[in-house]
Amino acid sequence: METLRTHVRQSAVDSVWTFSFVQRIMSSPSQAARNVLCLGDPDAFASEMIKMINDKEFSDVRFLVGEERQVIYAHRCMLAARCEVFRAMFAVRKGEEGTAPLVLSDTKPSVFLGVMEFIYTNSCSLSVDMAVDIVAAAIEYGLDGLTRICVRFMRDTIDYNNVCEFLQAALTYNQATLQEECLLFIEQNTEASVGCI
């Protein structure tokens, strides 16, 4: 029988996370060689990683985004590790590191930065105004986790002002749960949302 106890504390002075692990193995010695996955603080990790988004220092790829061709800096290894679309894009351009930037003229810079935020931190700052565009980009880049975050956000923020837009997005991007939530909202609030149908 194995007992595992994990103790995590944060020093108030230096904000350094300290992890202490106590493990007692009561059976065979071969179990003592097992690795135990110990996770750190995801919020601290995300707050550090977000600093790398669009930071020229140490970046190795540039994007020209939107009609205004805003320069956005990134790191190939992060993008390729988290997104198969970027992995394929970089494989085609192998050996061209540090050369011409990649042009994404059909994407708004704010939406692309939202995608970058998810890739780097596994989270995304959303607003009602950007949610539909970010879910479209998430689907385009094959980021299922970001799609789920956006759909959950949209489901949680349905109101009279956005139900029509969210329903259209649900139909366009084949998001059945969002579609159901929008239709339920319309059914429960028919008089106020009649302009949607």
C-alpha positions, -999 to +999 in steps of 0.1 A: +000+000+000+013+034-009+007+067+009+014+101-008+011+134+009+018+167-008+023+200+010+025+232-009+032+266+006+042+300-007+066+322+010+051+356+017+085+373+014+097+361-020+067+346-037+086+314-044+066+282-044+080+255-022+069+219-027+075+192-001+066+156-009+065+128+016+061+094+002+059+061+022+060+029+002+047-001+022+051-027-005+078-038-030+109-017-036+101-016-073+072+008-065+097+032-049+112+039-084+079+052-097+078+088-107+052+110-091+039+139-112+039+170-091+021+201-104+030+237-097+007+267-096-009+271-130-018+308-123+018+316-116+029+298-147+003+316-169+013+350-155+049+343-164+042+329-199+019+357-208+049+380-207+064+362-237+034+370-260+044+395-286+078+400-270+105+406-296+133+393-272+141+357-280+113+354-306+121+335-337+090+342-359+071+373-369+036+376-381+020+405-400-015+404-389-047+421-402-052+447-429-029+471-410-001+444-410+006+447-373+038+429-363+033+402-337+063+382-324+062+346-313+082+315-306+081+286-331+086+259-304+056+271-284+033+274-314+044+241-329+041+222-296+005+235-290-010+237-325-007+212-353-016+240-379+015+260-368+036+228-368+026+221-404+032+257-414+067+257-399+075+223-415+068+238-449+091+267-442+119+246-425+152+263-429+137+298-433+140+307-396+145+345-392+134+353-427+103+369-440+073+372-417+042+352-421+012+372-433-022+367-418-042+395-434-076+380-427-072+379-389-077+408-366-046+414-344-067+413-312-081+379-322-047+366-331-033+378-297-062+360-280-051+328-298-015+334-288-026+339-252-043+305-252-013+288-268+011+303-243-010+301-211-039+276-218-063+304-209-078+333-228-092+367-219-126+370-236-152+397-241-186+394-257-174+415-286-145+391-294-158+357-285-173+348-319-141+359-338-119+339-314-140+308-316-137+310-354-099+313-351-098+285-326-116+262-350-094+274-379-063+266-359-076+233-345-075+245-309-102+224-294-095+236-258-099+272-269-131+264-288-145+248-256-135+279-235-151+303-260-183+282-263-186+280-225-180+318-222-207+324-249-232+301-232-226+318-199-230+353-213-261+349-236-284+379-233-308+399-255-280+418-271-260+388-284-283+358-286-288+362-324-250+366-331-242+336-308-269+315-324-255+323-359-220+313-347-234+281-332-249+272-365-219+283-386-194+264-365-215+234-356-216+240-319-247+220-308-246+229-271-244+266-278-272+263-303-294+246-277-286+272-251-294+300-276-327+284-286-336+278-250-329+315-242-351+326-271-379+302-261-378+316-226-376+352-237-396+351-269-411+386-268-378+403-261-358+383-287-383+381-315-360+401-338-337+372-340-360+349-359 
